[in-house]
Amino acid sequence: MKAAITRYFGQAMCKGVLFVCLFLLVSADEKDVKKPQFKIPSAFEGDSHVFFTESFSSPDSFAKRWVKSSATRDGTVKYDGEWELKAPSTEGDLEGDVGLVMPTAAKHYAIAAKLDRPFVFGKDKEAFVVQYEVNFQDGITCGGAYIKLLSGDVDLPSFHEKTPYSIMFGPDKCGLTSKVHFIIRFKNPVTGEIEEKHSKQSTESMDFFNDKKTHLFTLLIRNDGVYHIMVDQVPFFKGNLLEDLEPAINPPAEIDDPNDKMPSDWDEREKIPDPAASKPDDWDEDAPAKIPDPDATKPDGWLDEGPEFIADPDAKAPEDWDEEEDGEWEPPTVPNPACEAVGCGQWKPPTIANPAYKGKWHAPLIDNPEYDGKWAPRKIPNPAYFNDQTPFLSLTPITALGLELWTMSNSIYFDNFIVASEFTYANNYAREGWNLKQESEQKANGGMSLGPWIDSFVDVANDYPYLWALYAFALVSPFVICAAFCVRSKSKDDAGRRKKTDESTPDDKKEEKSSEKKSKESEEASGKKDEKKESEDTFVAPAEEGEEVPSKEERDVREGSPSPPGSQPESGGRSHVQPHLPSRRSRRKLQKQLKMMFHQLPIPEVPQSARRPRHVVKTDWTS
């Protein structure tokens, strides 16, 4: 009973696991008819680590905070592009979500907003983080989607391309040139000059320009000078402010003397023509490189007088041709068909390389005895030299965030800006915004997603790595238990089936050999005892005259209890020691053989007096 309950429980668990797996696979691929609802990400109001957030969820707040540039050039407005707050036009957008869009191509756009408070690069800051979303909804051929983190007291209505900035970051493409900008404007503490420092470019793929999906761009600069560029929360490029910017932040200690000039008698020629060499007498500089082949002959049948082109015999003058006004009509010419086989016109032999051609003669080069080496100006101390090992602390404070762009593509979409001093805030901001968009876009494009609750499990496990082991155990253990019950049940069912159908098992042969060996030993040990007991227990009818006495085997057959082969001792007695019986299949085969022997044996007739009387018990069923 206990085994049956256990087996039933195991089979039920197997079916349950399979059902859950099937349900997850089916539900993962379903597309919700209703769009997911957009939720405004946390603004972290009052948090000292967050300096700017913008989700464009409130048109009134946008109108108060953001200022479109009205800068002019030559008396006309330079930035003629009109910004719009619109929902994304790509599949998988969230219900109620809007962003900042550049709707029209071939326009200049500029807009900016003040930070909640200036970001000052100091020792109290763990890092600088800026993050935002971009979607090239119609792809892009030429244009940018980068941002500028402005410095100083910025006049937002006058924001233009020359407005000072501290950091420029974001994607940019034109033609075959694609890049993700990271530029800082660094001030030389000695001279006061400001110079742009450009980050080296990544070799990673840049499919985000044309896949029409929302992408997340993140710049993280740690206070130790290491910076990370991430796209969709995946590392895109890692560098160091002291090693991976061009030109380097710290200038060289020595520079070339700008006043040093190369002397007029300085000879930089390492090799010179040999002045003692002369042209050989047989050197013909005027010999041509190609000459007619002297062995060539004109082919037979060549038509020297035949024209290469003739008038088209099938051409006819147009019906509206007037010779008085248009002149005499001349048919167009076609290649002469008579020239196709051999050729027509003046025959010229083919040209071959001239064996006597040597070209213009030049004297061989020799080492210059007057060679002074390659000249270089002398080095002098660099008056602008400085050595800053903490460039993070020297970056210019940031006061505003602006977009100043020109594009030849439509509908570039921006959303969810954040500026913070710790990466955790940017990551949490993306979890409430971009991660939901990515999941919705994956579903809309046929991707597989198990829902935000799976993302929550993953996020928690990333914070506490030991949970991955617990997840693995929870996922694997049902399958292990299911497999154990299934295998156990199968082994028991196989044993029962063999008992019912008398199917042989691999152990049958071993049992047969063991039974034969044991039976021989038992027969030798108990032969005499069996003879005596058999004589007492067995009744043998007296034979009539002329009738043979049946043997022991015949009597066994008549009594219906034949002894298996190998179990009879040499003296003819029957062993009462119970041997290890062979398999059921072997016993049935033996019974068939003995039955055939029984039909072939002569059966003696037993006298009526020698037969055992039957004891019949009469029962009165009516009482």
KATAQUI-V859508 format. One record per backbone hydrogen bond with DSSP energy under -1.0 kcal/mol. NH is the residue of the N-H (numbers start at 0). CO is the residue of the C=O. If there is no record, write none. Layout:
((NH/CO) (NH/CO))
This chain:
((4/0) (5/1) (6/2) (7/3) (8/4) (9/5) (10/6) (11/7) (12/8) (13/9) (14/10) (15/11) (16/12) (17/13) (18/14) (19/15) (20/16) (21/17) (22/18) (23/19) (24/20) (25/21) (26/22) (27/23) (37/94) (46/43) (49/46) (50/418) (51/418) (53/416) (61/57) (62/58) (63/59) (64/60) (65/61) (66/111) (68/109) (69/156) (72/75) (75/72) (77/70) (79/77) (80/107) (83/100) (85/98) (94/35) (96/93) (98/85) (99/413) (100/83) (101/411) (105/406) (108/404) (110/402) (111/66) (112/400) (114/398) (115/50) (118/397) (121/119) (124/121) (126/420) (127/220) (128/419) (129/218) (130/417) (131/216) (132/414) (133/214) (134/412) (136/134) (136/410) (138/135) (142/172) (144/170) (146/168) (147/401) (148/166) (149/399) (150/163) (153/151) (155/153) (157/154) (158/155) (162/159) (165/148) (166/148) (167/182) (168/146) (169/180) (171/178) (172/142) (173/176) (174/140) (176/173) (178/171) (180/169) (182/167) (183/196) (184/165) (185/194) (187/192) (191/187) (194/185) (196/183) (197/245) (198/181) (199/243) (208/205) (209/206) (214/133) (216/131) (217/229) (218/129) (219/227) (220/127) (221/225) (222/125) (224/221) (226/238) (227/219) (228/236) (229/217) (230/233) (231/215) (233/230) (235/228) (236/228) (238/226) (240/224) (242/239) (243/239) (245/197) (254/379) (256/377) (259/256) (265/262) (271/365) (273/363) (276/273) (282/279) (290/351) (292/349) (295/292) (301/298) (302/342) (303/301) (309/333) (311/331) (314/311) (320/317) (325/321) (326/322) (333/309) (335/307) (338/335) (344/302) (351/290) (353/288) (356/353) (365/271) (367/269) (370/367) (371/266) (379/254) (381/252) (384/381) (392/389) (397/118) (398/149) (399/149) (400/112) (401/147) (402/110) (404/108) (406/106) (407/141) (411/101) (412/134) (413/99) (414/132) (416/53) (417/130) (418/51) (419/128) (420/48) (426/422) (427/423) (428/424) (429/425) (430/426) (431/427) (434/429) (436/432) (437/433) (438/434) (439/435) (440/436) (441/437) (442/438) (443/439) (444/440) (445/442) (446/441) (448/27) (453/450) (454/450) (455/451) (456/452) (457/453) (458/454) (459/455) (460/456) (461/457) (462/458) (463/459) (466/463) (467/464) (469/465) (470/466) (471/467) (472/468) (473/469) (474/470) (475/471) (476/472) (479/475) (480/476) (481/477) (482/478) (483/479) (484/480) (485/481) (486/482) (487/483) (488/484) (489/485) (490/486) (491/487) (492/488) (493/489) (494/490) (495/491) (496/492) (497/493) (498/494) (499/495) (500/496) (501/497) (507/504) (510/506) (511/507) (512/508) (513/509) (514/510) (515/511) (516/512) (517/513) (518/514) (519/515) (520/516) (521/517) (522/518) (523/519) (524/520) (525/521) (529/525) (530/526) (531/527) (532/528) (533/529) (534/530) (535/531) (536/532) (537/533) (546/543) (554/550) (555/551) (556/552) (557/553) (558/554) (560/555) (566/563) (568/572) (571/568) (586/582) (587/583) (588/584) (589/585) (590/586) (591/587) (592/588) (593/589) (594/590) (595/591) (596/592) (597/593) (598/594) (600/596) (620/618) (622/619))
